[in-house]
Amino acid sequence: MKQEEKTLDMPPAPVADTAHTAKPPAPVPDLSDGPRANEPAMLGFGGFLLGSISLAFYLKDVSVPANSLVASLPIMVFASTIMLLMASVWAMRLGDGVFAAVYGLFGTFWLSFSILSLALNNNWMGQFENIEQRQATANFVLVWAIVIILLTLTTLRLPSVFTLLFVVVSATLLVLFGSIEQAIDQTVNNPLKPSDPWLIYVGITTMFLFIAVGMYIFASFMHRATGAKNLPLGKPLIKSR
C-alpha cells in the first residue's frame, strides 16, 4: 500500500512538446556599403546616362540633314525608361521614397519625351514644321523645367553633388526652351532660310556638364558597391534637423 501511494504521488512525466517553435526571422544583411551594395543608384544613374548621352549626341548633330531623333528612341524607351523605373521600384522596396521619386521622375521624362518625339517625327499631330507643333514642344520642355526646379529646391538636404546635378539639368531645360522659342522667332522672321538658334549650343554644353556629374555619381556608387573607397559626394547645402 505504501509503495502504491508513493507511486500515485509522483509527478507526471514531462510531455514532449511536439509543436514547432517559431524561429526568429533571419537578420537582414546590411548591403548599404561594401561588396554588392544594395543601391538602386547603380541601375538608375546608368539609365539616366544612356538617355542623356543619346540626346546630347543628337543635339550636337542637329544641323545634319540625315540626323533623326527617332534613332535614339530605342535607347530612351527600352534602356533609360525601363532602368529608371526599375530603380524607382527598387528604391521603394528599400523604403527610400526620395530617390524612388527622383528615378520615377526621370524615367517618366524619357518615356514622355520619346512619345512626343515619335509623334512629331511621324506627323501624328500635324506637320513638325508648323509653329504650333514647335510651341507644343517648347511647352513640354518648360513644364519639365518647372518640375525639376521644384525637385532641386526640395532636395537641398541631399549631398551637394545631387543639387549640382539638378541645377544643371534645370538650366539645360530652360536653355532648350529658350532655343525652341528662338527657332520659332527665326522661322517667323526668315521662313526661307532659318538658322540654328545659338542657344542650342549653350544647351548642348550644359547637357554634357550634367552628363559628367551623372558619371561621377554613378562611379561613386559603383566604387562603394565593389568595396573601393567612396568618391566624396559633398555636404548638403541645408543640414537636416
For each residue, the residues with C-beta under 8 A, 3 or more apart:
1: 4 5
2: 5 6
3: 6 7
4: 1 7 8
5: 1 2 8 9
6: 2 3 9 10
7: 3 4 10
8: 4 5
9: 5 6
10: 6 7
11:
12: 15
13:
14:
15: 12
16:
17: 21
18:
19:
20:
21: 17
22:
23:
24:
25:
26:
27:
28:
29:
30: 33
31: 34 36 37 38 39
32: 37 38 39
33: 30 37 224
34: 31 37 224 225 227
35: 225 226 227
36: 31 225 226
37: 31 32 33 34 42 221 224 225
38: 31 32 94
39: 31 32 42 221 224 225
40: 43 44 87 88 90 91 94 96 99 103
41: 44 45 87 99 217 218 221
42: 37 39 45 46 218 221 222 225
43: 40 46 47 83 86 87 90
44: 40 41 47 48 83 84 87 88 91 99 102 103 106
45: 41 42 48 49 214 217 218 221
46: 42 43 49 50 83 218
47: 43 44 50 51 79 80 81 82 83 84 87 106 107 110
48: 44 45 51 52 80 84 106 214
49: 45 46 52 53 211 214 215 218
50: 46 47 53 54 75 76 79 80 83
51: 47 48 54 55 75 76 79 80 81 110
52: 48 49 55 56 207 210 211 214
53: 49 50 56 57 211
54: 50 51 57 58 72 75 76 80
55: 51 52 58 59 72 76 207
56: 52 53 59 60 204 207 208 211
57: 53 54 60 61 72
58: 54 55 61 62 67 69 71 72
59: 55 56 62 200 203 204 207
60: 56 57 204
61: 57 58 64 67
62: 58 59 67 196 200
63: 67 196
64: 61 67
65:
66:
67: 58 61 62 63 64
68: 71 121
69: 58 72 73 117 121
70: 73 117 118 121
71: 58 68 74
72: 54 55 57 58 69 75 76
73: 69 70 76 77 114 117 118
74: 71 77 78 79
75: 50 51 54 72 78 79 80
76: 50 51 54 55 72 73 79 80 81 110 111 113 114
77: 73 74 80 81 82 110 111 114
78: 74 75 81 82
79: 47 50 51 74 75 76 82 83
80: 47 48 50 51 54 75 76 77 83 84 106 107 110
81: 47 51 76 77 78 84 85 107 108 110 111 114
82: 47 77 78 79 85 86 107
83: 43 44 46 47 50 79 80 86 87 107
84: 44 47 48 80 81 87 88 103 104 106 107 110
85: 81 82 88 89 103 104 107 108
86: 43 82 83 89 90
87: 40 41 43 44 47 83 84 90 91 99 103 107
88: 40 44 84 85 91 92 99 100 101 103 104 107
89: 85 86 92 93 100
90: 40 43 86 87 93 94
91: 40 44 87 88 94 96 97 99 100 103
92: 88 89 95 96 97 100
93: 89 90
94: 38 40 90 91
95: 92
96: 40 91 92 99 100
97: 91 92 100 101
98: 101 102 155 158
99: 40 41 44 87 88 91 96 102 103
100: 88 89 91 92 96 97 103 104
101: 88 97 98 104 105 151
102: 44 98 99 105 106 151 155
103: 40 44 84 85 87 88 91 99 100 106 107
104: 84 85 88 100 101 107 108
105: 101 102 108 109 147 148 151
106: 44 47 48 80 84 102 103 109 110
107: 47 80 81 82 83 84 85 87 88 103 104 110 111
108: 81 85 104 105 111 112
109: 105 106 112 113 144
110: 47 51 76 77 80 81 84 106 107 113 114
111: 76 77 81 107 108 114 115
112: 108 109 115 116 140
113: 76 109 110 116 117 140
114: 73 76 77 81 110 111 117 118
115: 111 112 118 119
116: 112 113 119 120 137 140
117: 69 70 73 113 114 120 121
118: 70 73 114 115 121 122 124
119: 115 116 122 124 125
120: 116 117 123 124 125 128 133 137
121: 68 69 70 117 118 128
122: 118 119
123: 120 126 127 128
124: 118 119 120
125: 119 120 133 136
126: 123 130 132 133
127: 123 130 133
128: 120 121 123 133 134
129: 133 134 187
130: 126 127 133 134
131: 134 135 184 187 188
132: 126 135 136
133: 120 125 126 127 128 129 130 136 137
134: 128 129 130 131 137 138 180 183 184 187
135: 131 132 138 139 184
136: 125 132 133 139 140
137: 116 120 133 134 140 141 180
138: 134 135 141 142 177 180 181 184
139: 135 136 142 143
140: 112 113 116 136 137 143 144
141: 137 138 144 145 173 176 177 180
142: 138 139 145 146 173 177
143: 139 140 146 147
144: 109 140 141 147 148 173
145: 141 142 148 149 170 173 174 177
146: 142 143 149 150
147: 105 143 144 150 151
148: 105 144 145 151 152 166 169 170 173
149: 145 146 152 153 170
150: 146 147 153 154
151: 101 102 105 147 148 154 155 166
152: 148 149 155 156 163 166 167 170
153: 149 150 156
154: 150 151
155: 98 102 151 152 158 162 163 166
156: 152 153 163 236 237 238
157: 236 237 238 239 240
158: 98 155 162 163 236
159: 162 163 233 234 235 236
160: 163 164 233 234 235 236 237
161: 164 165 213 216 217 220 233 234
162: 155 158 159 165 166 217 233
163: 152 155 156 158 159 160 166 167 236 237
164: 160 161 167 168 213 234
165: 161 162 168 169 210 213 214 217
166: 148 151 152 155 162 163 169 170
167: 152 163 164 170 171
168: 164 165 171 172 206 209 210 213
169: 148 165 166 172 173 210
170: 145 148 149 152 166 167 173 174
171: 167 168 174 175 206
172: 168 169 175 176 203 206 207 210
173: 141 142 144 145 148 169 170 176 177
174: 145 170 171 177 178
175: 171 172 178 179 199 202 203 206
176: 141 172 173 179 180 199 200 203
177: 138 141 142 145 173 174 180 181
178: 174 175 181 182 197 199
179: 175 176 182 183 197 199 200 202 203
180: 134 137 138 141 176 177 183 184 197
181: 138 177 178 184 185
182: 178 179 185 186 197 198 199
183: 134 179 180 186 187 194 196 197 200
184: 131 134 135 138 180 181 187 188
185: 181 182 188 189
186: 182 183 189 190 194 195 197
187: 129 131 134 183 184 190 191 194
188: 131 184 185 191
189: 185 186
190: 186 187 193 194 195
191: 187 188 194
192:
193: 190
194: 183 186 187 190 191
195: 186 190
196: 62 63 183 200
197: 178 179 180 182 183 186 200
198: 182 201 202
199: 175 176 178 179 182 202 203
200: 59 62 176 179 183 196 197 203 204
201: 198 204 205
202: 175 179 198 199 205 206
203: 59 172 175 176 179 199 200 206 207
204: 56 59 60 200 201 207 208
205: 201 202 208 209
206: 168 171 172 175 202 203 209 210
207: 52 55 56 59 172 203 204 210 211
208: 56 204 205 211 212
209: 168 205 206 212 213
210: 52 165 168 169 172 206 207 213 214
211: 49 52 53 56 207 208 214 215
212: 208 209 215 216
213: 161 164 165 168 209 210 216 217
214: 45 48 49 52 165 210 211 217 218
215: 49 211 212 218 219
216: 161 212 213 219 220 231
217: 41 45 161 162 165 213 214 220 221 233
218: 41 42 45 46 49 214 215 221 222
219: 215 216 222 223 231
220: 161 216 217 223 224 230 231 232 233
221: 37 39 41 42 45 217 218 224 225
222: 42 218 219 225 226
223: 219 220 226 228 229 230 231
224: 33 34 37 39 220 221 227 228 230
225: 34 35 36 37 39 42 221 222
226: 35 36 222 223
227: 34 35 224
228: 223 224
229: 223
230: 220 223 224 233
231: 216 219 220 223
232: 220
233: 159 160 161 162 217 220 230
234: 159 160 161 164
235: 159 160
236: 156 157 158 159 160 163 239 240
237: 156 157 160 163
238: 156 157
239: 157 236
240: 157 236
241:
